[in-house]
Amino acid sequence: MAVIDKAGFHSTKNIQIPENIPAYTPELNPCGQVWKHIKQGFKNRVFKAMEAIREWLGKTVRDMSEKTIMSITSNHHYITECNAKFKT
């Protein structure tokens, strides 16, 4: 069984993972990397209400530039493998 992330419902027996890739690699998950970036701005903050958290999170996500997202999610492992597989 492969664990796609830590959520129990994100596991599957129907996926073939190459032997050179560990079954659980959160550092290769682009969504996890974006969330890690967002959490950096969330640390040590105090919000008066849940709505304030929602507003902060919404603004944070809306304000993320494409350049920022690309810099967070770019991963040399993906790039190396893609270049190797699609070499012309």
DSSP file (Angstrom, degrees, kcal/mol; ACC not computed):
  #  RESIDUE AA STRUCTURE BP1 BP2  ACC     N-H-->O    O-->H-N    N-H-->O    O-->H-N    TCO  KAPPA ALPHA  PHI   PSI    X-CA   Y-CA   Z-CA
    1    1 A M              0   0    0      0, 0.0     2,-0.4     0, 0.0    12,-0.2   0.000 360.0 360.0 360.0 138.3    0.0    0.0    0.0
    2    2 A A  E     -A   12   0A   0     10,-2.8    10,-2.0    13,-0.0     2,-0.7  -0.868 360.0-143.2-105.4 138.0    1.3    3.5   -0.8
    3    3 A V  E     -A   11   0A   0     -2,-0.4    22,-0.3     8,-0.2     8,-0.2  -0.900  10.0-170.0-100.4 117.7    0.6    6.5    1.3
    4    4 A I  S    S-     0   0    0      6,-2.6     2,-0.3    -2,-0.7    21,-0.2   0.883  73.7 -25.9 -76.4 -39.1    0.0    9.5   -0.8
    5    5 A D  S    S-     0   0    0      5,-0.6    -1,-0.2     2,-0.4     5,-0.1  -0.847  85.1 -75.1-153.0-168.6    0.1   11.8    2.2
    6    6 A K  S    S+     0   0    0     -2,-0.3     2,-0.3    -3,-0.1     5,-0.1   0.639  94.2 105.5 -76.1 -12.1   -0.6   11.4    5.9
    7    7 A A  S >  S-     0   0    0      1,-0.2     3,-2.0     3,-0.1    -2,-0.4  -0.526  70.7-138.6 -69.7 128.9   -4.4   11.4    5.5
    8    8 A G  T 3  S+     0   0    0     -2,-0.3     3,-0.5     1,-0.3    -1,-0.2   0.815 102.1  56.0 -58.4 -33.2   -5.6    7.8    6.0
    9    9 A F  T 3  S+     0   0    0      1,-0.2    -1,-0.3    -6,-0.0    -2,-0.1   0.498  92.8  73.8 -80.3  -1.8   -8.1    8.1    3.1
   10   10 A H  S <  S+     0   0    0     -3,-2.0    -6,-2.6    -5,-0.1    -5,-0.6  -0.223  76.8 103.0-101.6  41.8   -5.2    9.1    0.8
   11   11 A S  E     -A    3   0A   0     -3,-0.5     2,-0.3    -8,-0.2    -8,-0.2  -0.886  45.8-179.5-120.9 156.1   -3.8    5.6    0.6
   12   12 A T  E     -A    2   0A   0    -10,-2.0   -10,-2.8    -2,-0.3     3,-0.2  -0.996  33.4-159.0-152.5 152.5   -4.1    3.1   -2.2
   13   13 A K  S    S+     0   0    0     -2,-0.3    -1,-0.1   -12,-0.2    -2,-0.0   0.396  87.5  76.9-104.4  -3.5   -3.1   -0.4   -3.2
   14   14 A N  S    S+     0   0    0    -12,-0.1     2,-0.4     2,-0.0    -1,-0.1  -0.037  74.0  91.2-101.4  30.4   -3.6    0.4   -6.9
   15   15 A I        -     0   0    0     -3,-0.2     2,-0.7     2,-0.0    -3,-0.1  -0.984  62.0-145.1-129.3 137.0   -0.5    2.4   -7.6
   16   16 A Q        -     0   0    0     -2,-0.4    -2,-0.0   -14,-0.0    -3,-0.0  -0.886  18.1-167.9-100.3 113.7    2.9    1.2   -8.8
   17   17 A I        -     0   0    0     -2,-0.7     6,-0.1     2,-0.0    -2,-0.0  -0.887  27.4-113.4-103.3 127.3    5.7    3.2   -7.3
   18   18 A P    >   -     0   0    0      0, 0.0     3,-1.9     0, 0.0    -1,-0.0  -0.234  25.8-118.9 -55.9 147.5    9.2    2.7   -8.8
   19   19 A E  T 3  S+     0   0    0      1,-0.3     4,-0.1     4,-0.0    -2,-0.0   0.735 110.8  62.1 -64.0 -22.4   11.6    1.1   -6.4
   20   20 A N  T 3  S+     0   0    0      2,-0.1    -1,-0.3     1,-0.0    -3,-0.0   0.429  94.8  72.0 -85.9   3.7   13.9    4.1   -6.4
   21   21 A I  S <  S-     0   0    0     -3,-1.9     4,-0.1    -4,-0.0    -1,-0.0  -0.975  85.9-125.3-118.6 123.2   11.2    6.3   -4.9
   22   22 A P        -     0   0    0      0, 0.0     3,-0.1     0, 0.0    -2,-0.1  -0.278  22.1-119.3 -61.3 152.3   10.2    5.9   -1.3
   23   23 A A  S    S+     0   0    0      1,-0.2     2,-0.6    -4,-0.1   -20,-0.2   0.819 104.1  41.8 -64.6 -31.3    6.5    5.3   -0.7
   24   24 A Y        +     0   0    0    -22,-0.1    -1,-0.2   -18,-0.0   -20,-0.1  -0.922  63.8 153.8-123.1 107.2    6.1    8.4    1.4
   25   25 A T    >   +     0   0    0     -2,-0.6     3,-2.0   -22,-0.3     4,-0.3  -0.686   8.6 171.7-132.7  79.2    7.9   11.5    0.2
   26   26 A P  G >  S+     0   0    0      0, 0.0     3,-1.5     0, 0.0     6,-0.1   0.790  76.9  66.9 -61.7 -26.7    6.2   14.7    1.4
   27   27 A E  G 3  S+     0   0    0      1,-0.3     6,-0.0     5,-0.1    -2,-0.0   0.690  99.4  52.3 -68.1 -15.4    9.1   16.8    0.1
   28   28 A L  G <  S+     0   0    0     -3,-2.0    -1,-0.3    49,-0.0     3,-0.1   0.439  85.8  98.7 -95.6  -1.0    8.0   15.8   -3.4
   29   29 A N    <>  -     0   0    0     -3,-1.5     4,-1.9    -4,-0.3     5,-0.2  -0.778  59.6-160.0 -90.6 109.7    4.4   16.8   -2.9
   30   30 A P  H  > S+     0   0    0      0, 0.0     4,-2.1     0, 0.0     5,-0.2   0.881  91.9  52.5 -57.5 -39.8    3.9   20.3   -4.4
   31   31 A C  H  > S+     0   0    0      1,-0.2     4,-2.5     2,-0.2     5,-0.2   0.908 108.2  51.2 -62.8 -40.9    0.7   20.9   -2.3
   32   32 A G  H  > S+     0   0    0      1,-0.2     4,-2.2     2,-0.2    -1,-0.2   0.861 108.9  51.2 -63.8 -35.5    2.6   20.0    0.8
   33   33 A Q  H  X S+     0   0    0     -4,-1.9     4,-1.9     2,-0.2    -1,-0.2   0.884 110.1  48.4 -70.6 -38.5    5.4   22.5   -0.1
   34   34 A V  H  X S+     0   0    0     -4,-2.1     4,-2.4     2,-0.2    -2,-0.2   0.927 112.6  49.0 -65.2 -43.9    2.9   25.3   -0.6
   35   35 A W  H  X S+     0   0    0     -4,-2.5     4,-2.7     1,-0.2    -2,-0.2   0.898 108.3  53.7 -62.4 -40.4    1.2   24.5    2.7
   36   36 A K  H  X S+     0   0    0     -4,-2.2     4,-1.1     1,-0.2    -1,-0.2   0.907 109.5  48.9 -59.4 -42.1    4.6   24.5    4.4
   37   37 A H  H  X S+     0   0    0     -4,-1.9     4,-0.7     1,-0.2     3,-0.4   0.916 111.5  48.7 -63.0 -44.7    5.2   28.0    3.0
   38   38 A I  H >X S+     0   0    0     -4,-2.4     3,-1.1     1,-0.2     4,-0.7   0.909 106.1  57.3 -62.9 -42.5    1.8   29.3    4.1
   39   39 A K  H >X S+     0   0    0     -4,-2.7     4,-1.4     1,-0.3     3,-0.6   0.783  93.6  68.0 -62.6 -26.6    2.3   27.9    7.6
   40   40 A Q  H 3< S+     0   0    0     -4,-1.1    -1,-0.3    -3,-0.4     3,-0.2   0.882 103.4  44.5 -59.7 -37.2    5.5   29.9    8.0
   41   41 A G  H << S+     0   0    0     -3,-1.1    -1,-0.2    -4,-0.7    -2,-0.2   0.620 110.5  56.8 -79.5 -13.5    3.4   33.1    8.0
   42   42 A F  H X< S+     0   0    0     -4,-0.7     3,-1.4    -3,-0.6    -2,-0.2   0.704  80.4 110.2 -89.8 -23.7    0.9   31.5   10.4
   43   43 A K  T 3< S+     0   0    0     -4,-1.4     3,-0.1     1,-0.3    -3,-0.0  -0.221  87.6   3.1 -59.9 140.4    3.4   30.6   13.2
   44   44 A N  T 3  S+     0   0    0      1,-0.2     2,-0.3     0, 0.0    -1,-0.3   0.694  95.9 134.8  59.1  24.2    3.2   32.6   16.4
   45   45 A R    <   -     0   0    0     -3,-1.4     2,-0.5     2,-0.0    -1,-0.2  -0.779  44.0-149.4-100.1 147.9    0.1   34.6   15.3
   46   46 A V        -     0   0    0     -2,-0.3     2,-0.4    -3,-0.1    -3,-0.0  -0.976  10.6-166.6-118.5 127.2   -2.9   35.1   17.5
   47   47 A F        -     0   0    0     -2,-0.5     3,-0.1     1,-0.1     4,-0.0  -0.906  17.9-147.3-113.2 141.4   -6.3   35.5   15.9
   48   48 A K  S    S+     0   0    0     -2,-0.4     2,-0.3     1,-0.2    -1,-0.1   0.770  80.4   6.9 -77.7 -25.5   -9.4   36.8   17.8
   49   49 A A  S >> S-     0   0    0      1,-0.1     4,-1.2     0, 0.0     3,-0.6  -0.980  74.2-107.2-153.4 160.9  -11.8   34.6   15.9
   50   50 A M  H 3> S+     0   0    0     -2,-0.3     4,-2.4     1,-0.2     3,-0.3   0.861 117.4  60.5 -58.3 -37.7  -12.1   31.8   13.4
   51   51 A E  H 3> S+     0   0    0      1,-0.2     4,-2.6     2,-0.2    -1,-0.2   0.869 100.0  55.4 -60.3 -36.4  -13.3   34.3   10.8
   52   52 A A  H <> S+     0   0    0     -3,-0.6     4,-2.4     2,-0.2    -1,-0.2   0.870 107.4  49.7 -64.6 -36.2  -10.0   36.2   11.2
   53   53 A I  H  X S+     0   0    0     -4,-1.2     4,-3.0    -3,-0.3     5,-0.2   0.937 110.9  49.4 -65.6 -46.3   -8.1   33.0   10.4
   54   54 A R  H  X S+     0   0    0     -4,-2.4     4,-2.8     1,-0.2    -2,-0.2   0.917 112.6  47.4 -58.9 -44.4  -10.2   32.4    7.3
   55   55 A E  H  X S+     0   0    0     -4,-2.6     4,-2.5     2,-0.2     5,-0.2   0.928 113.1  47.9 -64.2 -45.2   -9.7   36.0    6.1
   56   56 A W  H  X S+     0   0    0     -4,-2.4     4,-2.7     2,-0.2    -2,-0.2   0.940 114.4  46.1 -61.0 -47.2   -5.9   35.8    6.7
   57   57 A L  H  X S+     0   0    0     -4,-3.0     4,-2.5     2,-0.2     5,-0.2   0.923 112.7  50.0 -63.2 -45.0   -5.6   32.4    4.9
   58   58 A G  H  X S+     0   0    0     -4,-2.8     4,-2.6    -5,-0.2    -1,-0.2   0.926 113.5  45.2 -59.1 -46.0   -7.8   33.6    2.0
   59   59 A K  H  X S+     0   0    0     -4,-2.5     4,-2.3    -5,-0.2    -1,-0.2   0.910 111.7  53.1 -64.6 -42.2   -5.7   36.7    1.5
   60   60 A T  H  X S+     0   0    0     -4,-2.7     4,-0.5    -5,-0.2    -2,-0.2   0.925 113.1  43.1 -59.4 -45.8   -2.5   34.8    1.8
   61   61 A V  H >< S+     0   0    0     -4,-2.5     3,-1.1     1,-0.2    -2,-0.2   0.927 114.4  49.4 -68.3 -45.1   -3.5   32.4   -0.9
   62   62 A R  H 3< S+     0   0    0     -4,-2.6    -1,-0.2     1,-0.2    -2,-0.2   0.840 110.4  52.1 -62.4 -32.9   -4.9   35.0   -3.2
   63   63 A D  H 3< S+     0   0    0     -4,-2.3     2,-0.4    -5,-0.2    -1,-0.2   0.542  80.6 110.8 -84.1  -6.6   -1.8   37.2   -2.9
   64   64 A M    <<  -     0   0    0     -3,-1.1     2,-0.1    -4,-0.5    -3,-0.0  -0.549  64.6-138.1 -71.5 124.8    0.7   34.4   -3.7
   65   65 A S     >  -     0   0    0     -2,-0.4     4,-2.4     1,-0.1     5,-0.2  -0.379  18.0-115.5 -79.6 160.6    2.2   35.1   -7.1
   66   66 A E  H  > S+     0   0    0      1,-0.2     4,-2.7     2,-0.2     5,-0.2   0.887 118.5  55.9 -60.2 -38.4    2.8   32.6   -9.8
   67   67 A K  H  > S+     0   0    0      2,-0.2     4,-2.3     1,-0.2    -1,-0.2   0.905 107.4  48.4 -61.5 -42.6    6.5   33.2   -9.4
   68   68 A T  H  > S+     0   0    0      2,-0.2     4,-2.0     1,-0.2    -2,-0.2   0.939 112.4  47.8 -63.4 -47.2    6.3   32.4   -5.7
   69   69 A I  H  X S+     0   0    0     -4,-2.4     4,-2.6     1,-0.2     5,-0.2   0.913 111.9  50.3 -61.4 -42.9    4.3   29.2   -6.2
   70   70 A M  H  X S+     0   0    0     -4,-2.7     4,-1.8     1,-0.2    -1,-0.2   0.902 110.3  49.8 -62.4 -40.5    6.7   28.1   -9.0
   71   71 A S  H  < S+     0   0    0     -4,-2.3    -1,-0.2    -5,-0.2    -2,-0.2   0.852 113.7  46.3 -68.5 -32.3    9.7   28.7   -6.7
   72   72 A I  H  < S+     0   0    0     -4,-2.0    -2,-0.2     1,-0.2    -1,-0.2   0.901 119.9  37.4 -73.7 -41.5    8.1   26.7   -3.9
   73   73 A T  H  < S+     0   0    0     -4,-2.6     2,-0.2    -5,-0.2    -2,-0.2   0.602  85.5 109.9 -93.0 -12.1    7.0   23.7   -6.0
   74   74 A S     <  -     0   0    0     -4,-1.8     2,-0.4    -5,-0.2     3,-0.1  -0.465  47.0-177.0 -64.9 131.7   10.0   23.5   -8.3
   75   75 A N    >>  -     0   0    0     -2,-0.2     4,-2.1     1,-0.1     3,-0.5  -0.981  29.6-146.4-138.2 122.4   11.9   20.4   -7.4
   76   76 A H  H 3> S+     0   0    0     -2,-0.4     4,-2.6     1,-0.2     5,-0.2   0.781  99.5  62.1 -61.9 -25.9   15.1   19.3   -9.0
   77   77 A H  H 3> S+     0   0    0      2,-0.2     4,-2.2     1,-0.2    -1,-0.2   0.939 107.6  43.2 -63.6 -45.6   14.1   15.6   -8.6
   78   78 A Y  H <> S+     0   0    0     -3,-0.5     4,-3.0     2,-0.2     5,-0.3   0.938 115.1  49.1 -62.8 -47.3   11.0   16.1  -10.9
   79   79 A I  H  X S+     0   0    0     -4,-2.1     4,-2.6     1,-0.2     5,-0.2   0.919 111.6  48.6 -62.0 -45.0   13.0   18.2  -13.4
   80   80 A T  H  X S+     0   0    0     -4,-2.6     4,-2.1     2,-0.2    -1,-0.2   0.931 114.8  44.9 -60.3 -47.3   15.8   15.6  -13.6
   81   81 A E  H  X S+     0   0    0     -4,-2.2     4,-2.5    -5,-0.2     5,-0.2   0.913 113.3  49.6 -65.5 -43.6   13.4   12.7  -14.1
   82   82 A C  H  X S+     0   0    0     -4,-3.0     4,-2.5     1,-0.2    -2,-0.2   0.928 111.5  49.1 -61.9 -44.6   11.2   14.5  -16.7
   83   83 A N  H  < S+     0   0    0     -4,-2.6    -1,-0.2    -5,-0.3    -2,-0.2   0.891 112.8  48.2 -61.7 -39.1   14.3   15.5  -18.7
   84   84 A A  H >< S+     0   0    0     -4,-2.1     3,-0.6    -5,-0.2    -2,-0.2   0.890 115.6  43.5 -68.0 -39.6   15.6   12.0  -18.6
   85   85 A K  H 3< S+     0   0    0     -4,-2.5    -2,-0.2     1,-0.2    -1,-0.2   0.833 120.8  38.4 -76.2 -33.0   12.2   10.5  -19.6
   86   86 A F  T 3< S+     0   0    0     -4,-2.5    -1,-0.2    -5,-0.2    -2,-0.2   0.060  78.1 144.0-111.1  25.1   11.4   13.0  -22.4
   87   87 A K    <         0   0    0     -3,-0.6    -3,-0.1    -4,-0.2    -4,-0.0  -0.401 360.0 360.0 -62.6 134.7   14.8   13.5  -23.9
   88   88 A T              0   0    0     -2,-0.1    -1,-0.1     0, 0.0    -2,-0.0   0.421 360.0 360.0-114.3 360.0   14.6   14.0  -27.6
